[in-house]
Amino acid sequence: MNQILFIDNLSFKYHEKSVLKDISFSTDPGEFISIIGPNGCGKTTLIKIISKINKPEKGNIYIKGKNIQTMSNKQLARHIAVVMQSPEPVSMSVEEYVLLGRLPFFKKYQFFETAKDIALAHKYMELTGILKLAHAPINEISGGERQLAAIARALTQEPMLLILDEPTSHLDITHQIQILELISCLKKTLSISVLMVIHDLNLAAEYSDRLVLLNGKNGTIYQTGTCEQVLSEKSIREVYNARVLIQKNPVSKKPCVFLVTQNALNKKENPIL
């Protein structure tokens, strides 16, 4: 089995309400997949199931062919690293926070980081551009810098799969591009797979190899495929109940989603003379 992640016929209920139903897809080595869909369609829930925070009603998840339910949390953390949205500020330095990524590799009765652990933390802090903040209190740096620190901590786990839940939420466009450019670059240089939940369809189209579009009406997958296959005016109208126009980005040639407002339609139907 060549897939890094394989989700097989997964379903999940919350208080007897079906949130996810018959979810199946896989992630190949070095692939960047984004999970998209409207609010409440189960995107974050899916990440929590992959992370073993929630247990599915049925179905299985495999990492490199091994069922995650047979793995301890420590074993799983040696294969996947998860960056949740808006990391909570804590009272420790950036370096101490990033070094938390080495905990899954601590041996029995080990209480302190080794020289290798510190070297890895410094390596990924440098890659993410936050080494200069190593001794800064993490609760005093900006939201964008905290997000970079969370990514550095995840990379310090040396995962084969990096999972991110809305890594660009609450960030301005400069930091959004910085984060996604970094993730895209790390995917190539470190040969890791990336699974990302994101709301912004245009950012998803620019950086992803494939998309998984969840249907909020019944918790199923509406469509998977390339950005060109998934992002269509029909799919967005049916899943998001929104009218849009899809055109190619003139530079990247990726699909670009333009919102068509009711005000714009009214002006078109009743032009000002």
N, C-alpha and C positions, 0 to 999 in steps of 0.2 A: 504494500500500500504506500503510494508516493505522497498522498496528501498529508499536510501538517495537521489540519483540522478537518474532521468529517462529522457532520451533524446528521443523524439518521432518524427521520420520522418523529421529530420532537414535538411534544405537546405539553402545555402548562396551564393550570387553572388557578385563579386567585379568588377565594371565597365562592367557589362553584362557578365562577365566570371564566369562560375560555379566553385566555390572553394570547396564547400561541397554539397553532394547530397544524400538525403534520409538516413541520419545518425540516427541510433537507437541503443541504448544500455542503460544499467542501472548499478548502483553501489550499492551493498548491504552494510549493516552496517559492519564496520570493514574490508572492502575489499580494497586491494591495486591493482589498475588497472593502467597499463601504456599504453599510446597512442604512437604508433610507426608508421614510414612511412618515405618516402624520403622527401627531401627538397621541399617545395612548395605544399605539399599535404593537408594543412589546419589544422595542429595540433594546432598551436598558435591561429589561427582564431577561432577554436572551443572553446578554453579557453576564448577568448575575448567575445564570444557569451554567454557562461555560466555566465560570469561576468557582462553581460549587457553593455559591451563597444560597441559591435556591435549588430545589430538586425537582426535576420534571415529573409530570404525571406519567408520561410514557416516552419511549424513545431513548436513544443513546448518543453520547458524544465521545469521539475518539481523538486522541492526540498521538500522532505517529502510530496509529493502529491499536493503541491501548485505551480501553474504556476508562474515562476519568473517575468513574465510581469505584474502580479498583485501586486508585492512586490516593495516597495521603495528600493533604494540602501542601505539605512541604515538597513532595515529589512533583505535584502539579506546578508549583511555583518555580521549579527548575526548568520548566518547559514553556510556560506562558507568563507574561507580565501584563497587568491591567492598570491603566491610567483612567481613573474616574474623572468626571467633569468637576471643575473648580475644587482642586485639592484643599482640604481644610488646613488653615495655618496652625502650626504647632510651635511650642516653645523649644526650639533647638536650632542649631546652625544649619545652613544649607548642606554642608558636608555631612553632618550627622544624619540628616534626613535622607540624603542619597545613599549613604551606607546601609540604610535599612534594607536596601535591595539585596544585600549579601546574607541576610538572616536565613534564607532557605538552605544555605550551604554551610552553616555553622555545624560543627561536629558536637557530639555529646560532651557536655561540660565545658564547651567553648563559650567564653563570655566577652571576648574582645576581638576586634577585627585583625586580620593578618595583614602583612605588608602587601600581599596580593590583592586583598579586598580594597585597601586604600588606593592602590595603584589603579584598579579598575574603576573605582568611584571617580578618581581624578581624570581618568581617560574620558569617561562619558560626560563629566561636567565640562571638560574642555570641548568635546564634540558639540555639546548643546549650548556652549557659549556662556556658561555660568561659573566657570572656575574662579573667576575674579570675585565672585560672591560667596566663596566657600565658607568664610567665617561670619557672614552676615546672618542675623536672625531671620529665619524663613517667614516669620509672621510680620516682618517689616519690609519685605520686598514686594514688588508689584505683582498683580495677578498673572501677567504674562510670564514673568520670571519664575513664579511658583509653578506654572504649568511646565516650563522648561525643566525645573528641578524634578518634577514628578516624572517626566519622560526620562531624565538622567537616572533616577532611582530605578525605573522599570528596566532600562538598558543594563544597569549594573547586575541585574539578575541573569544577564546573558540568555534571554529567551529565544526560542525559535519562532514564537508567535507573539507579536505585540498587539494588544487590544486597547483601543481608546474609545471612551465614551464622551462624545462632544468635546474634543480637545480645544476647539476654537470658540466655545460659548463664552459670552461676556467679554470677548476680546475685540479690540478695534481691528480694522482691515490690515494694518501693518503687522500686528502680532498674529493674526490669522494666517497670513501668507508666510510669515517667518516659521510658524509651527509646522505648517503643512509642507513647506519646502524642506524643512529639516527632516520630517518623517520620511518623505519621499527619498531624500538623499541617504538616510540611514538604511532604508530598505535595500538600496542598491549596494552600499558599501559593506553592510554587515550581513547581507543575504538573509534577511529575516522576512517573514510574512507579516502583513498588517491587516487587522480587522478593525474597522472604525465605524462608529455610529456618528452620523452627522445630519443636521437639518438642512444646511445650505446646499441646494442641489447643484448650483454652479461650481462650488468648491469640490463637491463630490465628483462631478464630471471631469474637472481639470486634473485631479490627482489619482483617480481610481483606475484600476485595470478592469474591474467588474463591479456591478452593483447588485444588491439584493433589495428589492422593493417589497416591503411588508404592507399588507392590506389591513387597515385598521377596522374594517367592518367585520371580519371574521377571524383575524389572527393568522391568516395563511400568507404564503409568499405569493404576491401577485405576479412577479416576474423576476428572473435573474438573467444576467447577460452583460454585454458590454454597455458602456454609457450610451452609445448610439441606439442600441436595441431597447434599453429600458426607458430612457427619457424621451417620451413622445407626448404630444399634446393630448392624445387619447388616454394614455396611462395616468397622466397627472390629473386630468379631468375626472377620471373614474375613481382614483385613489384619494386625491386631495380635495375633490369637488371644487377645483379652481380652473379658471380659464387662463391659458398661457399661450405664448408663441415660442416655438423652438427654432433657433437659428444657430449656425455654426459660428464659434468664436473665430474672428478673422485671422488670428495669430496661431492659436493652437489647433484649430479645426475641430475642437470638441464641442458637443452640443451646449448651447447657452439658453437658459430659461428666462423669458421675459414675462412678467406679470401683466395681464390685460385687465385693467380696472373697469368697473362699471362706468365711472366718470369718463374714461377714454372712449368707451363704446357710445355713450350718450353724445359726446362731442362729434364722433364720426357720423352718427345718425342725424344729428342736428347741428351741422357746421355753422359757425358764426359768419354771417355775411359781412 
